[in-house]
Amino acid sequence: MPHTAAETQAEDGGSGSKPQRIVKLGKSPDDSDKKSATKRLKDIDICVPIAYGTIAFYLGRKASESQSHKWTVYVRGATNEDIGVVVKHVVFQLHPSFNNPTRIVDSPPFELSECGWGEFEIGISLVFHSDVCDKQLDLFHHLKLYPEDESGPQSTKKPVVVESYNEIVFPDPSQCFFARVQNHPAVLVPRLPAGFSLPAPVPVDQMNEKKRGDTKDHPLSQWFLNFSEADELLKLAAARQQV
């Protein structure tokens, strides 16, 4: 697997991000909600901001040629909150040269780590809980191991980080979905009209038995990029001032 260099990166060559995107997902018109008479909230959107990417560490000159880097691919909440309340499991599709290239991670945090030497495109499929959406979201991320500036020796302490930001929008959510996530920190929900009452939230199967998927205390959290609106506004203001 020859390595390539095809990602948007920051000037320091160590981290980068792709443009922000909004993905809108809805239930199929012939979904089972009609059979179960599940009520939906019309003209209301639920938004789940996520970040996904890779962090790759060079293992140094003593490492073997075929195991030169250790990397982690992941999907996380944009504010490092647990997204297991919405995502049921994530399927990572690795290069065919890996043993068992199709990896399923069925509990948060949704990530996996491997060692190798080549760069390739990783398929990332998000499968949602049944009351959220019956369509999966397919994403693609290019694993990057080598910084843009290769004039000097690669650092073993500073990784190559590439992340993308998406906002997943679920229009006309079911009442049970809305009730379950309305106070969850990883999910953005609008206010309901005054006097509107929701049914008691039904917990997702086995969610209480699983470890929380917060990534606030993740060992790689210092390398995560910040996608907050406040930071984006500061960047825009600085760009305008420079122009």
N, C-alpha and C positions, 0 to 999 in steps of 0.2 A: 504493500500500500504506500505509494509515494505520497509525501505530504504536500499539501497545497496551501496557499495563503489567499483566502477569499472571505474576509469578514471586515466589517466596519469597526475600527478600533480607535481608542483615544490616542492622543499624541505621545503618551509615554510608552506605547507599545504593549502595555500590560493589561489593559481592560478596554472594553468597548460595548456598545449596545446598538441594536437595530432600531429603526424608526418605530414609534408606537403604533399599535393597530387595535381596532375594535372589531370583535367577532360577535355576530348576533346569531344565537341558536334558538330554535323553537321546537315545540312538539310537532310530530307528524299529524296531519289532519285526521288520520284514522287511528290515532293512538288509543290506548286502553282507558284513558280518562273518561271517554264518552260512555264506555260500558259501566264504569264504576261511579259515574255521575259526579266526578270530582270537579268542584267549582274552581273557575279560574278568575284571576283579577285582571280585568281588561284595562288596557292603556297604562299598565304599570310595568316597569323594567327593573330587574334585579341585576346588579353588576358585580362581577368578581374580578378584581385586578390580580394578575399573576405575573410572575417573572420566571423565565426558564433559560437555561444556559449551561455552560461548562466552566470548570475551574481546573487548570492543568498545571501540575508541578513537575519541573525537570528534576530527575533523580541523581544527576551528577555524572561525572566522567566514569565513575566506577560501575555504573549501571550497565547492563547488557544492551546491545544494539536493539534487540527486539522488545525490551522493557525499559525504554529510556524515560518514559513519563508515567506518572500516576494522575488520573483525571477522574472527575466526578461530574455526572450529568444529572440535572434535577429540574423539578417544577416546584415552585414555592409561592406562597402568597406575597404580593408586592410589598406588604408591610411586615413580612415574616410571620404572619399568623397562620394557623392551621387551616388548610383548605379541604381537609377530609370531610367536612360537613357538606361539601358539594361534590367533590371528586371521589368516586368509588375506588378506582384503581388506574394506574398509568402503565402503558405498554411502551417500553423502549426497544427500538429496532436497531441493533448494532450492525457493524460490518459482518458479512458472512464468514470471515476468517475467525471470528470469535466462537468459542464453544457456546452452544445454546444462544444464538444471537438475538432471539426474541425473549426479552425479560419482562415479566409482569411484577409490578410492585403494588401490592394490594392494601397497604396501609401507609399513612404519612409518617415521616417525611418521604415524599416521592422522589427517590434518588437511587443511583447506583454508581459504584466506583470500579474502575478497571485500570490495567496497565497496558501500555503499548508504545508504538513509535510512529504510527501513521495517523493522518487527519482524514476524516470522512464525515459524511452527512448522517446524523442520527435522526431516526423517526421517533416522534413522541406523540402518543395517542392518549387523550384524556377520556376516560369513560365515567359518566356521571351516575349518581344515584337515580333510582327509578322515578322518584317524584320530581326530579330536576329536569332531565332531558333524555330522550331516547336516541339521540344522535351523539356520536363521539366526535371529539375535536382532534384533528390531525395536524400536528405541527412538525416543522423540520428545523434542525439546528446543526450548523457545521462545527464540528469539534476542531478547535484550534490549539495546537501545542506550542507553536513557535511564535515569538513576538515579531512585529514588523521590523524592528531594528535588530538585525542579526550581525551588527558590526563587531560586537564583543561577545564574550562567553555568556551563555544564558544563566540567569540567576536560579539557584535552587531554593531561594527563600521567597521570591516574589513570583506568584503564579501568573499565567496568562488567563485572563477572565473575559468571557464574552457572554453577555446576557441580552435577552429580548424582553420587551414588555408588551403584554396584551390585556385588553379589557374584554372579558367574556360577558355578553349581555343576554339575559334570558327574558324575553318579552312574555307578557300575559302568564305569569307564574301561577301554579296551583296554590290554593290557600294553605295547604299543609306545608308546602315548600317555604312559602313566605313566613309562616308562623315559626317555622323551625330555625330560620336564619336571620330573623329581623333584628336580633340583638347580638349577632356574631360579628366580631371585629374585622374579619376578613371579607365581609360581604357588605356591599353598599345597597341599601334599600330605601325607597322613598317613604314619606309619611302617608298613612292612610287617611281618608276623609274622617272627619269627626263623627263619632257615633258608630263607626264600622267595627264590628267585632270579629275576631278570628277564632277558629277552633283551637283547642289545646294542641301544642306541637307534639308530633310523634317522633321520638328519637330514631335515628338511623340504626339499622341492625348492627349490633356488635360495636358501635362507636364507643360506648362506655368501657368496653373491655380492651380497647386499644390505647396505646400510649399517644398522648397528644402530639400533633405534628407541628408544633411551633418551631420555627427555626431561629428564634431570637438568640438562643444560647448555642446555636450550631457551631461546631469547631471551625467552619469556614465562613462564618457570618461577617468577619472583618473584611472579607473580599467581596461581599455582595454589593451590588450597585444600588443607589437610592433613586427611586422613581417617583418621589413625592411631588405633588403639584407645586409646593412652595419652592423646591429646588429648581423645577423647570421654569418658573416665573423669574427666579433670580438669574438663570442662564440667559433667558430672553432679554431681560433688562440689561445685562452685561453686554450682550451682542449688539443691542440697539445703541448703547453708549459708545461702543467701539466703532460702529459704522458712522 
